[in-house]
Amino acid sequence: MNDTPILTAQELSAYIGVPYKTLLAWRVEGFGPPAMKLGRHLRYRKADVDQWLTEQREDAVGGEALARKRALAVQAKADLR
């Protein structure tokens, strides 16, 4: 196993500046950085989080954030009809 730090959800919340409850909601929605369960405990590998953050850049080619933003815009237009 590599030496990447393992973060708790609370540590991740502080690291990326997102409320703890938002992280949990993202997990339910299938969004957010990859997590792992260690027994009953939710943990995040810092390397995975950093990779996920890079992918969220809206200017990243095929960035997940841009795709999600576009999908939400399409859904919002459909809801208005």
Contacts in CASP RR format, 6 or more apart in sequence:
PFRMAT RR
TARGET T0000
AUTHOR 0000-0000-0000
METHOD contacts of the structure
MODEL  1
MNDTPILTAQELSAYIGVPYKTLLAWRVEGFGPPAMKLGRHLRYRKADVD
QWLTEQREDAVGGEALARKRALAVQAKADLR
2 47 0 8 1.000
4 45 0 8 1.000
4 46 0 8 1.000
4 47 0 8 1.000
4 48 0 8 1.000
5 45 0 8 1.000
5 46 0 8 1.000
6 43 0 8 1.000
6 44 0 8 1.000
6 45 0 8 1.000
6 46 0 8 1.000
7 15 0 8 1.000
7 43 0 8 1.000
7 44 0 8 1.000
7 45 0 8 1.000
7 46 0 8 1.000
7 49 0 8 1.000
8 41 0 8 1.000
8 42 0 8 1.000
8 43 0 8 1.000
8 44 0 8 1.000
9 20 0 8 1.000
9 23 0 8 1.000
9 24 0 8 1.000
9 35 0 8 1.000
9 42 0 8 1.000
9 44 0 8 1.000
10 20 0 8 1.000
12 18 0 8 1.000
12 23 0 8 1.000
12 33 0 8 1.000
12 44 0 8 1.000
12 49 0 8 1.000
13 19 0 8 1.000
13 20 0 8 1.000
13 22 0 8 1.000
13 23 0 8 1.000
15 46 0 8 1.000
15 49 0 8 1.000
16 49 0 8 1.000
16 53 0 8 1.000
23 32 0 8 1.000
26 32 0 8 1.000
27 35 0 8 1.000
27 42 0 8 1.000
31 68 0 8 1.000
32 52 0 8 1.000
33 44 0 8 1.000
33 48 0 8 1.000
33 49 0 8 1.000
33 52 0 8 1.000
33 53 0 8 1.000
34 44 0 8 1.000
34 45 0 8 1.000
34 48 0 8 1.000
34 52 0 8 1.000
35 42 0 8 1.000
35 43 0 8 1.000
35 44 0 8 1.000
36 42 0 8 1.000
36 43 0 8 1.000
36 44 0 8 1.000
36 45 0 8 1.000
37 43 0 8 1.000
54 60 0 8 1.000
55 63 0 8 1.000
55 64 0 8 1.000
55 65 0 8 1.000
56 63 0 8 1.000
56 64 0 8 1.000
56 65 0 8 1.000
57 63 0 8 1.000
57 65 0 8 1.000
58 65 0 8 1.000
58 66 0 8 1.000
58 69 0 8 1.000
59 66 0 8 1.000
60 66 0 8 1.000
END
